[in-house]
Amino acid sequence: GHKLQMAPYAFPTKVSKECTPLCVVEVGGKKLRWLRKLVDRQYRVHVTVDQLPVLMRSKELNYAVRGYPVGFKAPPSYTGLKEDEFYLYNHLKFTFTYREEPSEFEGVRITGFDVHPVSISHQFGNEKIDLETNLEAANKKDGWSTCTPGGESPVNEPETYLALRSGATGESMKILYSYEVNWIDSDIPWSDRWDVYLVGSPDDEIHYFAIVNSLMIVIFLTGAVATIMIRTLKKDIAGYNEMQTLEEAQEETGWKLVHGDVFRPPQTYPMLLSVLVGTGAQIGTAFFITLLACMLRMLNPIKKGAALTAVIVLYVLCGGVGGYVSSRLYKFCDAKSWKRCTIATAIAFPGLIVSMIMVLNVFLTIVGAATAVNFLTIILVFLMWGCVSTPLVFVGSYFGYRADKVEVPTKTNQIARFVPEVPYYAAPPTSVLIAGLL
């Protein structure tokens, strides 16, 4: 899920714990199939303490990943069965690293939070245990030979793996969840505790390859455009230098012929252009202010969803920018339906996004996905759109239409210049395909 919830584990500061029973859960039928599906799809469990995500790492294998898997799948070649076998991690070994410096600060600062999952089939005693009861809070620590105070710590052994399968007669299986805690003093400064999360991820090579690939494409395209521009300008400049008379100098050739067509207002769909440009200006302003707030450390990157919330709120508050830009451009196009343009700027893009989210949210709710947005959040976003963003768009449009018309630096041709046909490889379908391949 994407929502943080309180975990049943208890982590008193600097108090190590041996194997501690947590609860007994009975799983069978549909729940058992659902649990096997989670293991098969490699779902992971994420736990956070002091804003530090739990980390599963190994110095021997040189890896460090956030969260721990729900379980693992063993192929028939490993188990000797006819099909894959699924196993569940039901025992967690938590390790905390901390630092104490009485001369610098008071208390204890956590500098690391690791976990080592273990799959073990606990041996139940004869005592009757209520299902889904916090055994630690009820002080019930006896009755399991595999999890006793002072006993050996559970380890991953193929003989004791907890297989996710029902009994011989189809009865539900009982799962005992347990955990242990170990506190270790460390010299890692509190300011460097995030280094292990940012360095050494297993997909770093993929990111480096993508970055190098993007840089090479940018360099190649920049070189190609620069070569074309240099050849064109060199030819035109040479032609201008050979002009002997004033009449020849007044006749323009080459790329300067388009200056009379660049600033000519579009004859078709001026409203669509104005709405798209105004919406783009609104989105760009919201993103720019968000990036500026991140640079000034006004947004905490540790808090989940803070940047996304800031973008949405700033987009709503930047409605005046979108209305002003769209109205100025629409006025430049000499169009008359200014009310229709303002309304389209206010509802076109937000309406499309809200409609898509609502349709997707219906399917997410049907399948029970954790990313489904609740109804109150949708109502809140709708109110922000209708009560804040839309009035600001109308205010910005009011000032945009009252402003003077945009003046262009050159005269524009009244009749559009004939555009020659381009080769087939430069036509939109082929050029789009080539650009996509790059």
N, C-alpha and C positions, 0 to 999 in steps of 0.2 A: 504493500500500500504506500501511498504518498503522504499520509497523515501520521504524525508522530503520536504514539500512544504509550502510556506508562507500562513498563515491563514489570513482571512479577519478581524480578531479582532484587536482592538487597545487597548493597555494597557499602558497608560502613568503612570509613576512612582508616586505612592501615590495619584492617582486620582481615587476615587470611582465613579462608574456609576450606575444609576438606569436602569430600563428596557430600552434597546436601540434597536430599530429595525435595522436589518442588511440587509436583502434582502427578496424578494418575488420570489418563484420558483413555476412553474406550472408543476405538475407531473401527468401523466396519461398513460394508455396503458402499453407498455412494460416497461417504467421507473418505473411505480407504482408497477408492478409485481416484478421487480428487487429489489426495495426497501423493499417490503414485504419479499422477499427471504433473504435479508441481516438481517432483524430482526429475521426471523425464524432460521437462522443459527448462531445467537448470535454474529454478528460482532461487533467490538468495534472501537471507534475513539480515536486516540492517539494524544495528543497535547503536545508540548515541549516548555518551556520557560526557558531561562538561563540554558539549559542542564538539566532541571528538567522535567520528564514526569508528565503529569497531573494525579492526584490521586483522585479516588472516594472512600471516606471512611465514616464510621459512628462509633462514639464512643458508641452509644447505642447498635448497633448490633455487635460491635467489629469486623469490617472487613475493609480492605484497599486493593484496587485493582487498577491497572494502567488502564487508559483510562475509557471511559464511553460507554455504549451500544448505538447502533443506535436507538433502541426502545425496546419494550417488547411485549410479546404475552399473551393474556388473554384467558383462556379456556372457553368453552360454559357455564360451571357451574358458572362462574363469570359474564359473560355478558348477559346470557339468550338467546343467539343466537344459531343457529344450528351448527356453525363452529367456529374455533378460530378467534379472532379479533386481528389485529396488530395495535400497536400504535407507534407514532414517537416522539422522544425527539427533540423538536425544540427550546427550551429555555435553556440556560446554565447559571448557577450562578457560576462565578469564584471567588475564594477567594485566595488572596496572603497574605502570612505572610512574614514580612521583619524585619530587624534589623538595627539599626543605632547606631554607636559608634564613635563619632567624635574624641575621644581620641585614638582610635585604627586604624581606617581606614576612608577614605573619601567616601562619597556617601551612597548608600543604597545597602544592600545585601539581596537577596531573599532567604528565608529559607523554603518556602513551597508553593505549587501550587495545589489547590484542585478545584474540580468541582462538582456541584450538578445538574444533568439534570432534566428538567421539560417538561412534555408533556401538551401543552395547545392549544386549538383551538382559535387562535386570531380572534377577530371580526374586519372585514374590514369595512372601511368607504366608502363614495361615491366617494372619490377622486381616479382618475385613476393612477395606479402605474405601471411603467415599470418593466418588469420581469428581474430578475438577475441583478439588479442595486444595488450598494452599497448605501443603504439609509442613513447610517451614514455620508458617505462622501458627499452625496447630501444634508445633513441637513434636511431630511424629517423625523420628529419625531412625527408628528401628524397624526390623522386619524385612530388610533386603540384604542378602549376603554379599551382593556386589556393590553396595553403597552404604558403608558403615563408618561411623567415626573412628578414626585411628586405623582404618583398613587401607588397602592398596588403592591407588588412584586408578579409575577406569582408563583403559588404553584401547586403541584400535587393533583388534585381533580378528582374523577371518572367522574363527570358530565362534565368536561371541557377537557378530554383527546382528543388528536388529532388522530382520527382513520384513517388508511391508506386505504381508499376506495373511489372510484369515485362517482360522483353524481348519482341522480336517473335516469337520462337520459344517463348516461355514459360519461358525460363531465369530463375533467381533474380537479383535485383539486389544489387549491392554498395554498402554505405553506409559512408562514411568520416565518423566523428565527430571533431570538433575543437573547440578552445576557445582563448580568449585571456583574459588577466588584466590589469587596469589598477588601480593603487593611487593614490589621490588624498588629499592632506592636507586635513583639514576642521577647522572650528572648533566643530562640534556636540559638546556635552558628552556623555559616556558615559551620563549619567542620562537624557538626552532622546532616545536613539537609537530608542526604541519609539514616539515621537510620530507618525511617518509611518505606522505600522501601525494606529494607533488613530484617526487623523483622515483624512478624505478618502476613505473607502471608497466605491465606486460605489453601494452599496445603502443608504447612510445615509438617503436620502429615504424608502425603504420602511420602515426602522426608525422614523423620526420619525412617519410616518403611522400605523404600528401603535400606537405609544405614545400619540399623541393620540387615536386611536380608542378605545383601552382606557380612557383617562382620561375621555373623554366618556361612555362607557357606565357607568363607575363613578359619575360625578357624577349622571347621569340616574337610575340605580337608587337611589342614596342619597337623592336628592330625592323620588322616588316613595315610598320606604319611610317617609321622615321625614314626608311629607304625610299618609300614611295613619295613622301613629302619633299625630301631633298631633291630627288630627280625632277619632280614637277616644278618646284620653286626655282631650281637652277635653270631649267629650260625657259621658264617665264621671265626670270630676271635677265637672262641672256637676250631674249627677244625685246625686252624693254630697253636695254642698253643700245640696241641697234637702231632704235627709232631716231630719225633725223628731224622730222617736222613736228609741229604742235598738233596738226591734224592727226598724224599717226599716233601720237601719245594719247589723244583723247579716246581713240578706239581701243576698248578693252578686250583682252583675249584671255584664254585659259580659265583658271579657277576664279578670277575676279568677275566673271560673267554672272555668278550666282548671287552677287550681293543684292541685286534687286528683287530676288525671290525669297531670301532668307526670312525677312521680317514681314512678308505679306500674310495677313490673317488667313486661316484656313477657311475654305468655302463650305466644307462638309464637317458636320459634327463638332462645332466649336464648343458646345456645352460639354461633350464627353471629354475633350481635351482639358477644359477648365476644371472639371470635377476631378480628373485624375491628377493634374498638377497640384491642385489645392490639397487633395488627400495626401499626396506624396510629401508636400511641404509640412503638413501636420505630423505625419509619421516621422519624418526626418528630424523635426524639431524635438519631438518627444525622445527619440533615441539619442540625439546630441546632448540634451539636458541629463538624461540618465547616465551616459558615459562621463559627463562632467561631474555628476554627483559621485560616481564610483571613483574617479580620480581624486576628488577632494575627500574621499573616505566618509561620505555621508551615508553610503549604503554598506551594510555589513555583508560580505560575500558568504559568510558562514550560514546566515539565516536563509533557509530555503524559500524560494519564491519572492524574495525581497525585490530583486531586479525586475521580475515580471510584473509584480504589483506596481512598481514605480512607473514602468512603461505604460501600463493601462491607465493609471491615474493621470500621468502627464499627457497622454494622448487625449484624454477627455478635457483637460485644462487648456490644451493647445487648439481647441476648436476655433478660436478666433483667428489663429494663423491660417488655418485651412480656408475659412470663409473669406478672409482678406485677399489671399493669393488668388483664389478662384474667381472672385469678383473683379479683381484688377485685370486678369487675363480675359475674362468674358467681356469686360468693357472694351478692352483693346480690340477684340474681334468684332465690335460694332453689333453685337447681338442684343435682342430686346427682352427675351424671357428671363429677366434677372431673378424673379421669384422662383421659377422652376429650377434654375441653376443653384440657387442657395439651398433649396430643399434637397436637391440631389446630392449636393456636397455634404449635407448633414446626415443623410440616411443611407446613401449608396454603399459605401465601404463598411460602416458599422453594421448596417442591416444584413449585408452578405455574410460577414463574420459571425454575427449572432445566430443567423439562420443555420449556418453550417455547424456551429457548436451545439445548437439545440437538437439538430437531427442526429449528430454523432452521439450526443449525450443520451438520447433515447436508446440506441443500440448498446451503449456501454452500461446503462442501467439494467437492460434486459439480461445481459450476460453476467451482471454482478461485478463489473470491473471496479477496482479501487479508485481509478482516475475519473469516475463519473462525478460530475459537478452536482451539488445539491440544489434544490429548487430555490432556496433563499439567496444563494450566490447569484443565480441567474436573474432573479428579481432585482438584486442590488445593482448588477451591471446594467440592466435595462433602465433603472431609475437614473443612474449616472449618465447614461446616454441621452435619455429624454429630458432630464431636468438640468443638466449641466452642459454637456457637449453641444446639443442642438441650439440652445439660446446663445452660446458663445459664437457659434458659426454665424448666426444671424447678426450678432453685434459686429463681428469682423467684416461681414459682407456690407453692412451699412457704411462703415468707414471706407471700405474699398471702392464702393460705387460713388462716394462723395469725393474721393481723391481724383486728381487730374489723370487724363488718359496717358498711358505710357507712350513716350516719344521714342522713335527709333533713330539711330544715327545716320541712316542713309535713306534715300528715296526708294520706294518700292514700285515694281512694275504692276500695272493694272491687269495685264494679261500674263498668264503663267507661261514660262518658257517651255518649249517642247523638250521633253526628256527622251533621249534616244534609248533604244532598246539595248539591254545588257545581255552579255552572253549567258548561256544556260547555266554555267557553273556559278555565275554571280547572282542568279535569281534567288528569291527568298527560300524556296524549299531546299535547294542544293546548298546554299550558303549557310542556312540554319543547321543542316545536317553536318556540314564540315566543322562549323563552330562547336557543335555538340561533341564531335569526335575529339577535338582538341581539348 
